[in-house]
Amino acid sequence: VTARRDSSGEIVGFLGIATDISLRRETELALRHRTALLNLGGEVARAFVMNASLPRMLQAFVEAIVTHLDAAIARVWTFNANENVLELKASAGQSADADEPQGRVPVGKSEIGRIAEEKRPHLTNAVAGDPRVLDQASARREGMFSFAGYPLLLGDKLVGVLAVFTRNPLPVTTLDALSVVAANAAVGIERADSDARLRESELRGRVIIDTA
């Protein structure tokens, strides 16, 4: 800051340059957000090329969501078509003790089951008061702000549901990223199921040969 003086030398004002730190902070936050989404995409891709069981791959998947999106809870269910229920396969974040009642969700029941039935995402940045989020007491107690639930689809075929809870608003860029990773998860689940069926078929073939 430089002082301005009149002809007699008296200070009559000041000259200075104000740096807009708020703009710089917003730029830095936007950069961190983009980096987090890129890291999420890369880690999800790695999770589904792991030479591991489906539960381990899905656990790595939900842990990546919690880590890179600062989510409070991330869960994924797979669809059991024979019983028309969703079966919880992986959960990350807090409230691990709440997983038990969510272990098997009939299609059409609760927000998770309705997402599966309708085959449409349910997204809200106002969990408290959302009629589709039935456990309002738990949502308020845990401070949940946003919910994003996606059906895991291959074309029109349902293979599961992804659910994410956060304590902060979910911007459009994050929702778009979650839509992409949900699509990747659907492909990963179907591939793992196909591999398991192939191994089972090969095993049955060997058993038949051995007993012939």
C-alpha positions as CSV (number, residue, x, y, z in Angstrom):
1,V,0.0,0.0,0.0
2,T,1.4,3.4,-1.0
3,A,0.4,6.7,0.8
4,R,-0.8,9.6,-1.3
5,R,0.4,13.1,-0.2
6,D,-0.6,16.6,-1.2
7,S,1.9,19.4,-2.1
8,S,2.5,20.1,1.6
9,G,3.3,16.5,2.3
10,E,0.1,15.6,4.2
11,I,-1.3,12.1,3.6
12,V,-4.6,12.4,1.8
13,G,-5.2,8.8,0.8
14,F,-3.7,5.4,0.0
15,L,-3.2,3.4,-3.2
16,G,-3.3,-0.4,-3.0
17,I,-4.1,-3.6,-4.9
18,A,-6.5,-6.0,-3.3
19,T,-6.0,-9.7,-4.3
20,D,-9.2,-11.6,-4.7
21,I,-8.3,-14.6,-2.6
22,S,-11.9,-15.9,-2.8
23,L,-11.5,-16.5,-6.6
24,R,-8.2,-18.2,-6.0
25,R,-9.7,-20.4,-3.3
26,E,-12.6,-21.4,-5.6
27,T,-10.1,-22.2,-8.4
28,E,-8.1,-24.4,-6.0
29,L,-11.3,-26.2,-4.8
30,A,-12.4,-26.8,-8.4
31,L,-9.0,-28.3,-9.2
32,R,-9.1,-30.6,-6.2
33,H,-12.6,-31.6,-7.1
34,R,-11.6,-32.5,-10.7
35,T,-8.6,-34.4,-9.4
36,A,-10.7,-36.4,-7.0
37,L,-13.1,-37.4,-9.8
38,L,-10.2,-38.4,-12.0
39,N,-8.7,-40.5,-9.2
40,L,-12.1,-42.1,-8.5
41,G,-12.4,-43.1,-12.2
42,G,-8.9,-44.6,-12.2
43,E,-9.4,-46.5,-9.0
44,V,-12.8,-47.9,-10.0
45,A,-11.3,-49.1,-13.3
46,R,-8.6,-50.9,-11.4
47,A,-11.1,-52.4,-9.0
48,F,-12.9,-54.2,-11.8
49,V,-9.8,-55.6,-13.4
50,M,-8.6,-57.1,-10.2
51,N,-8.1,-60.9,-10.3
52,A,-10.3,-61.3,-7.3
53,S,-13.7,-62.4,-6.2
54,L,-16.7,-60.2,-6.9
55,P,-17.2,-59.2,-3.2
56,R,-13.6,-58.0,-3.0
57,M,-13.9,-56.1,-6.2
58,L,-17.1,-54.4,-5.0
59,Q,-15.5,-53.6,-1.7
60,A,-12.7,-51.8,-3.4
61,F,-15.3,-50.0,-5.5
62,V,-17.2,-48.6,-2.6
63,E,-14.1,-47.8,-0.6
64,A,-12.9,-45.7,-3.6
65,I,-16.2,-43.7,-3.6
66,V,-15.8,-43.0,0.1
67,T,-12.2,-42.0,-0.2
68,H,-12.4,-39.8,-3.3
69,L,-15.8,-38.2,-2.9
70,D,-15.7,-37.9,0.9
71,A,-18.9,-39.9,1.1
72,A,-20.3,-40.9,4.5
73,I,-21.6,-44.2,3.2
74,A,-21.3,-46.1,0.0
75,R,-23.0,-49.5,-0.6
76,V,-23.7,-51.8,-3.5
77,W,-26.2,-54.6,-3.8
78,T,-26.5,-57.3,-6.5
79,F,-29.8,-58.5,-7.9
80,N,-30.9,-62.1,-7.1
81,A,-33.4,-62.7,-9.9
82,N,-34.5,-66.0,-8.5
83,E,-35.8,-64.5,-5.3
84,N,-36.4,-60.9,-6.6
85,V,-34.3,-59.4,-3.9
86,L,-31.2,-57.2,-3.7
87,E,-28.3,-58.7,-1.7
88,L,-25.8,-56.3,0.0
89,K,-22.3,-57.2,-1.2
90,A,-20.1,-54.3,-0.1
91,S,-20.3,-51.4,2.3
92,A,-17.8,-48.6,3.2
93,G,-17.9,-45.6,5.4
94,Q,-19.7,-45.2,8.7
95,S,-22.8,-47.0,10.2
96,A,-21.4,-50.5,9.5
97,D,-23.8,-51.7,12.2
98,A,-26.7,-50.5,10.0
99,D,-25.8,-53.0,7.3
100,E,-27.7,-56.0,8.8
101,P,-31.2,-54.8,8.1
102,Q,-30.1,-53.7,4.6
103,G,-28.6,-57.1,3.8
104,R,-31.6,-58.3,1.7
105,V,-33.9,-55.7,0.2
106,P,-37.0,-56.9,-1.7
107,V,-37.4,-55.2,-5.1
108,G,-40.0,-52.4,-4.6
109,K,-39.4,-51.9,-0.9
110,S,-37.6,-48.9,0.6
111,E,-35.7,-46.4,-1.6
112,I,-33.2,-49.0,-2.6
113,G,-35.9,-51.5,-3.7
114,R,-37.8,-48.8,-5.6
115,I,-34.7,-47.7,-7.5
116,A,-34.3,-51.4,-8.6
117,E,-38.0,-51.6,-9.5
118,E,-38.2,-48.3,-11.5
119,K,-34.7,-48.7,-13.0
120,R,-34.2,-45.0,-12.5
121,P,-31.7,-43.1,-10.3
122,H,-33.0,-41.3,-7.2
123,L,-30.9,-38.1,-6.4
124,T,-31.5,-35.6,-3.7
125,N,-29.6,-32.8,-1.9
126,A,-32.3,-32.7,0.8
127,V,-32.3,-36.1,2.5
128,A,-34.2,-34.7,5.5
129,G,-37.8,-34.5,4.4
130,D,-37.4,-36.7,1.3
131,P,-40.4,-39.1,1.5
132,R,-38.4,-41.8,-0.3
133,V,-35.8,-41.9,2.5
134,L,-37.8,-43.8,5.1
135,D,-35.3,-43.7,8.0
136,Q,-35.6,-40.0,8.6
137,A,-34.5,-40.2,12.3
138,S,-31.3,-42.0,11.3
139,A,-30.6,-39.5,8.5
140,R,-31.0,-36.5,10.8
141,R,-29.0,-38.2,13.6
142,E,-26.1,-38.9,11.2
143,G,-26.3,-35.5,9.5
144,M,-26.9,-36.9,6.0
145,F,-27.5,-34.2,3.5
146,S,-27.5,-35.9,0.1
147,F,-28.4,-39.2,-1.4
148,A,-27.6,-40.7,-4.8
149,G,-28.9,-44.1,-5.7
150,Y,-28.3,-45.7,-9.2
151,P,-29.7,-48.9,-10.7
152,L,-26.8,-50.9,-12.1
153,L,-28.1,-51.8,-15.6
154,L,-26.8,-53.5,-18.7
155,G,-29.3,-52.3,-21.2
156,D,-32.6,-53.0,-19.5
157,K,-31.2,-55.8,-17.4
158,L,-30.9,-55.0,-13.6
159,V,-27.7,-56.4,-12.0
160,G,-27.7,-54.3,-8.8
161,V,-28.0,-50.9,-7.0
162,L,-25.4,-48.4,-5.9
163,A,-26.3,-46.0,-3.0
164,V,-24.2,-43.1,-1.7
165,F,-24.9,-40.8,1.3
166,T,-22.9,-37.6,1.9
167,R,-23.0,-34.8,4.5
168,N,-22.5,-32.2,1.8
169,P,-24.4,-31.2,-1.4
170,L,-23.5,-33.3,-4.4
171,P,-22.7,-31.1,-7.4
172,V,-23.7,-32.1,-10.9
173,T,-20.2,-33.1,-11.8
174,T,-20.1,-35.6,-9.0
175,L,-23.5,-37.0,-9.9
176,D,-22.3,-37.4,-13.5
177,A,-19.1,-39.2,-12.3
178,L,-21.2,-41.5,-10.1
179,S,-23.4,-42.3,-13.1
180,V,-20.3,-43.4,-15.1
181,V,-18.9,-45.5,-12.3
182,A,-22.3,-47.1,-11.8
183,A,-22.3,-48.2,-15.4
184,N,-18.8,-49.5,-15.0
185,A,-19.9,-51.5,-11.9
186,A,-22.8,-53.1,-13.9
187,V,-20.3,-54.3,-16.5
188,G,-17.9,-55.5,-13.8
189,I,-20.7,-57.5,-12.0
190,E,-21.9,-59.1,-15.2
191,R,-18.3,-60.0,-16.2
192,A,-17.6,-61.6,-12.8
193,D,-20.9,-63.5,-12.9
194,S,-20.1,-64.8,-16.4
195,D,-16.6,-65.8,-15.4
196,A,-18.0,-67.7,-12.3
197,R,-20.6,-69.5,-14.5
198,L,-17.8,-70.5,-17.0
199,R,-15.6,-71.8,-14.2
200,E,-18.5,-73.8,-12.8
201,S,-19.3,-75.2,-16.2
202,E,-15.7,-76.2,-16.8
203,L,-15.6,-77.8,-13.3
204,R,-18.7,-79.9,-14.1
205,G,-17.1,-80.9,-17.4
206,R,-14.0,-82.1,-15.7
207,V,-16.0,-84.0,-13.1
208,I,-18.0,-85.8,-15.9
209,I,-14.7,-86.7,-17.6
210,D,-13.1,-88.0,-14.4
211,T,-16.1,-90.2,-13.6
212,A,-16.6,-91.5,-17.1
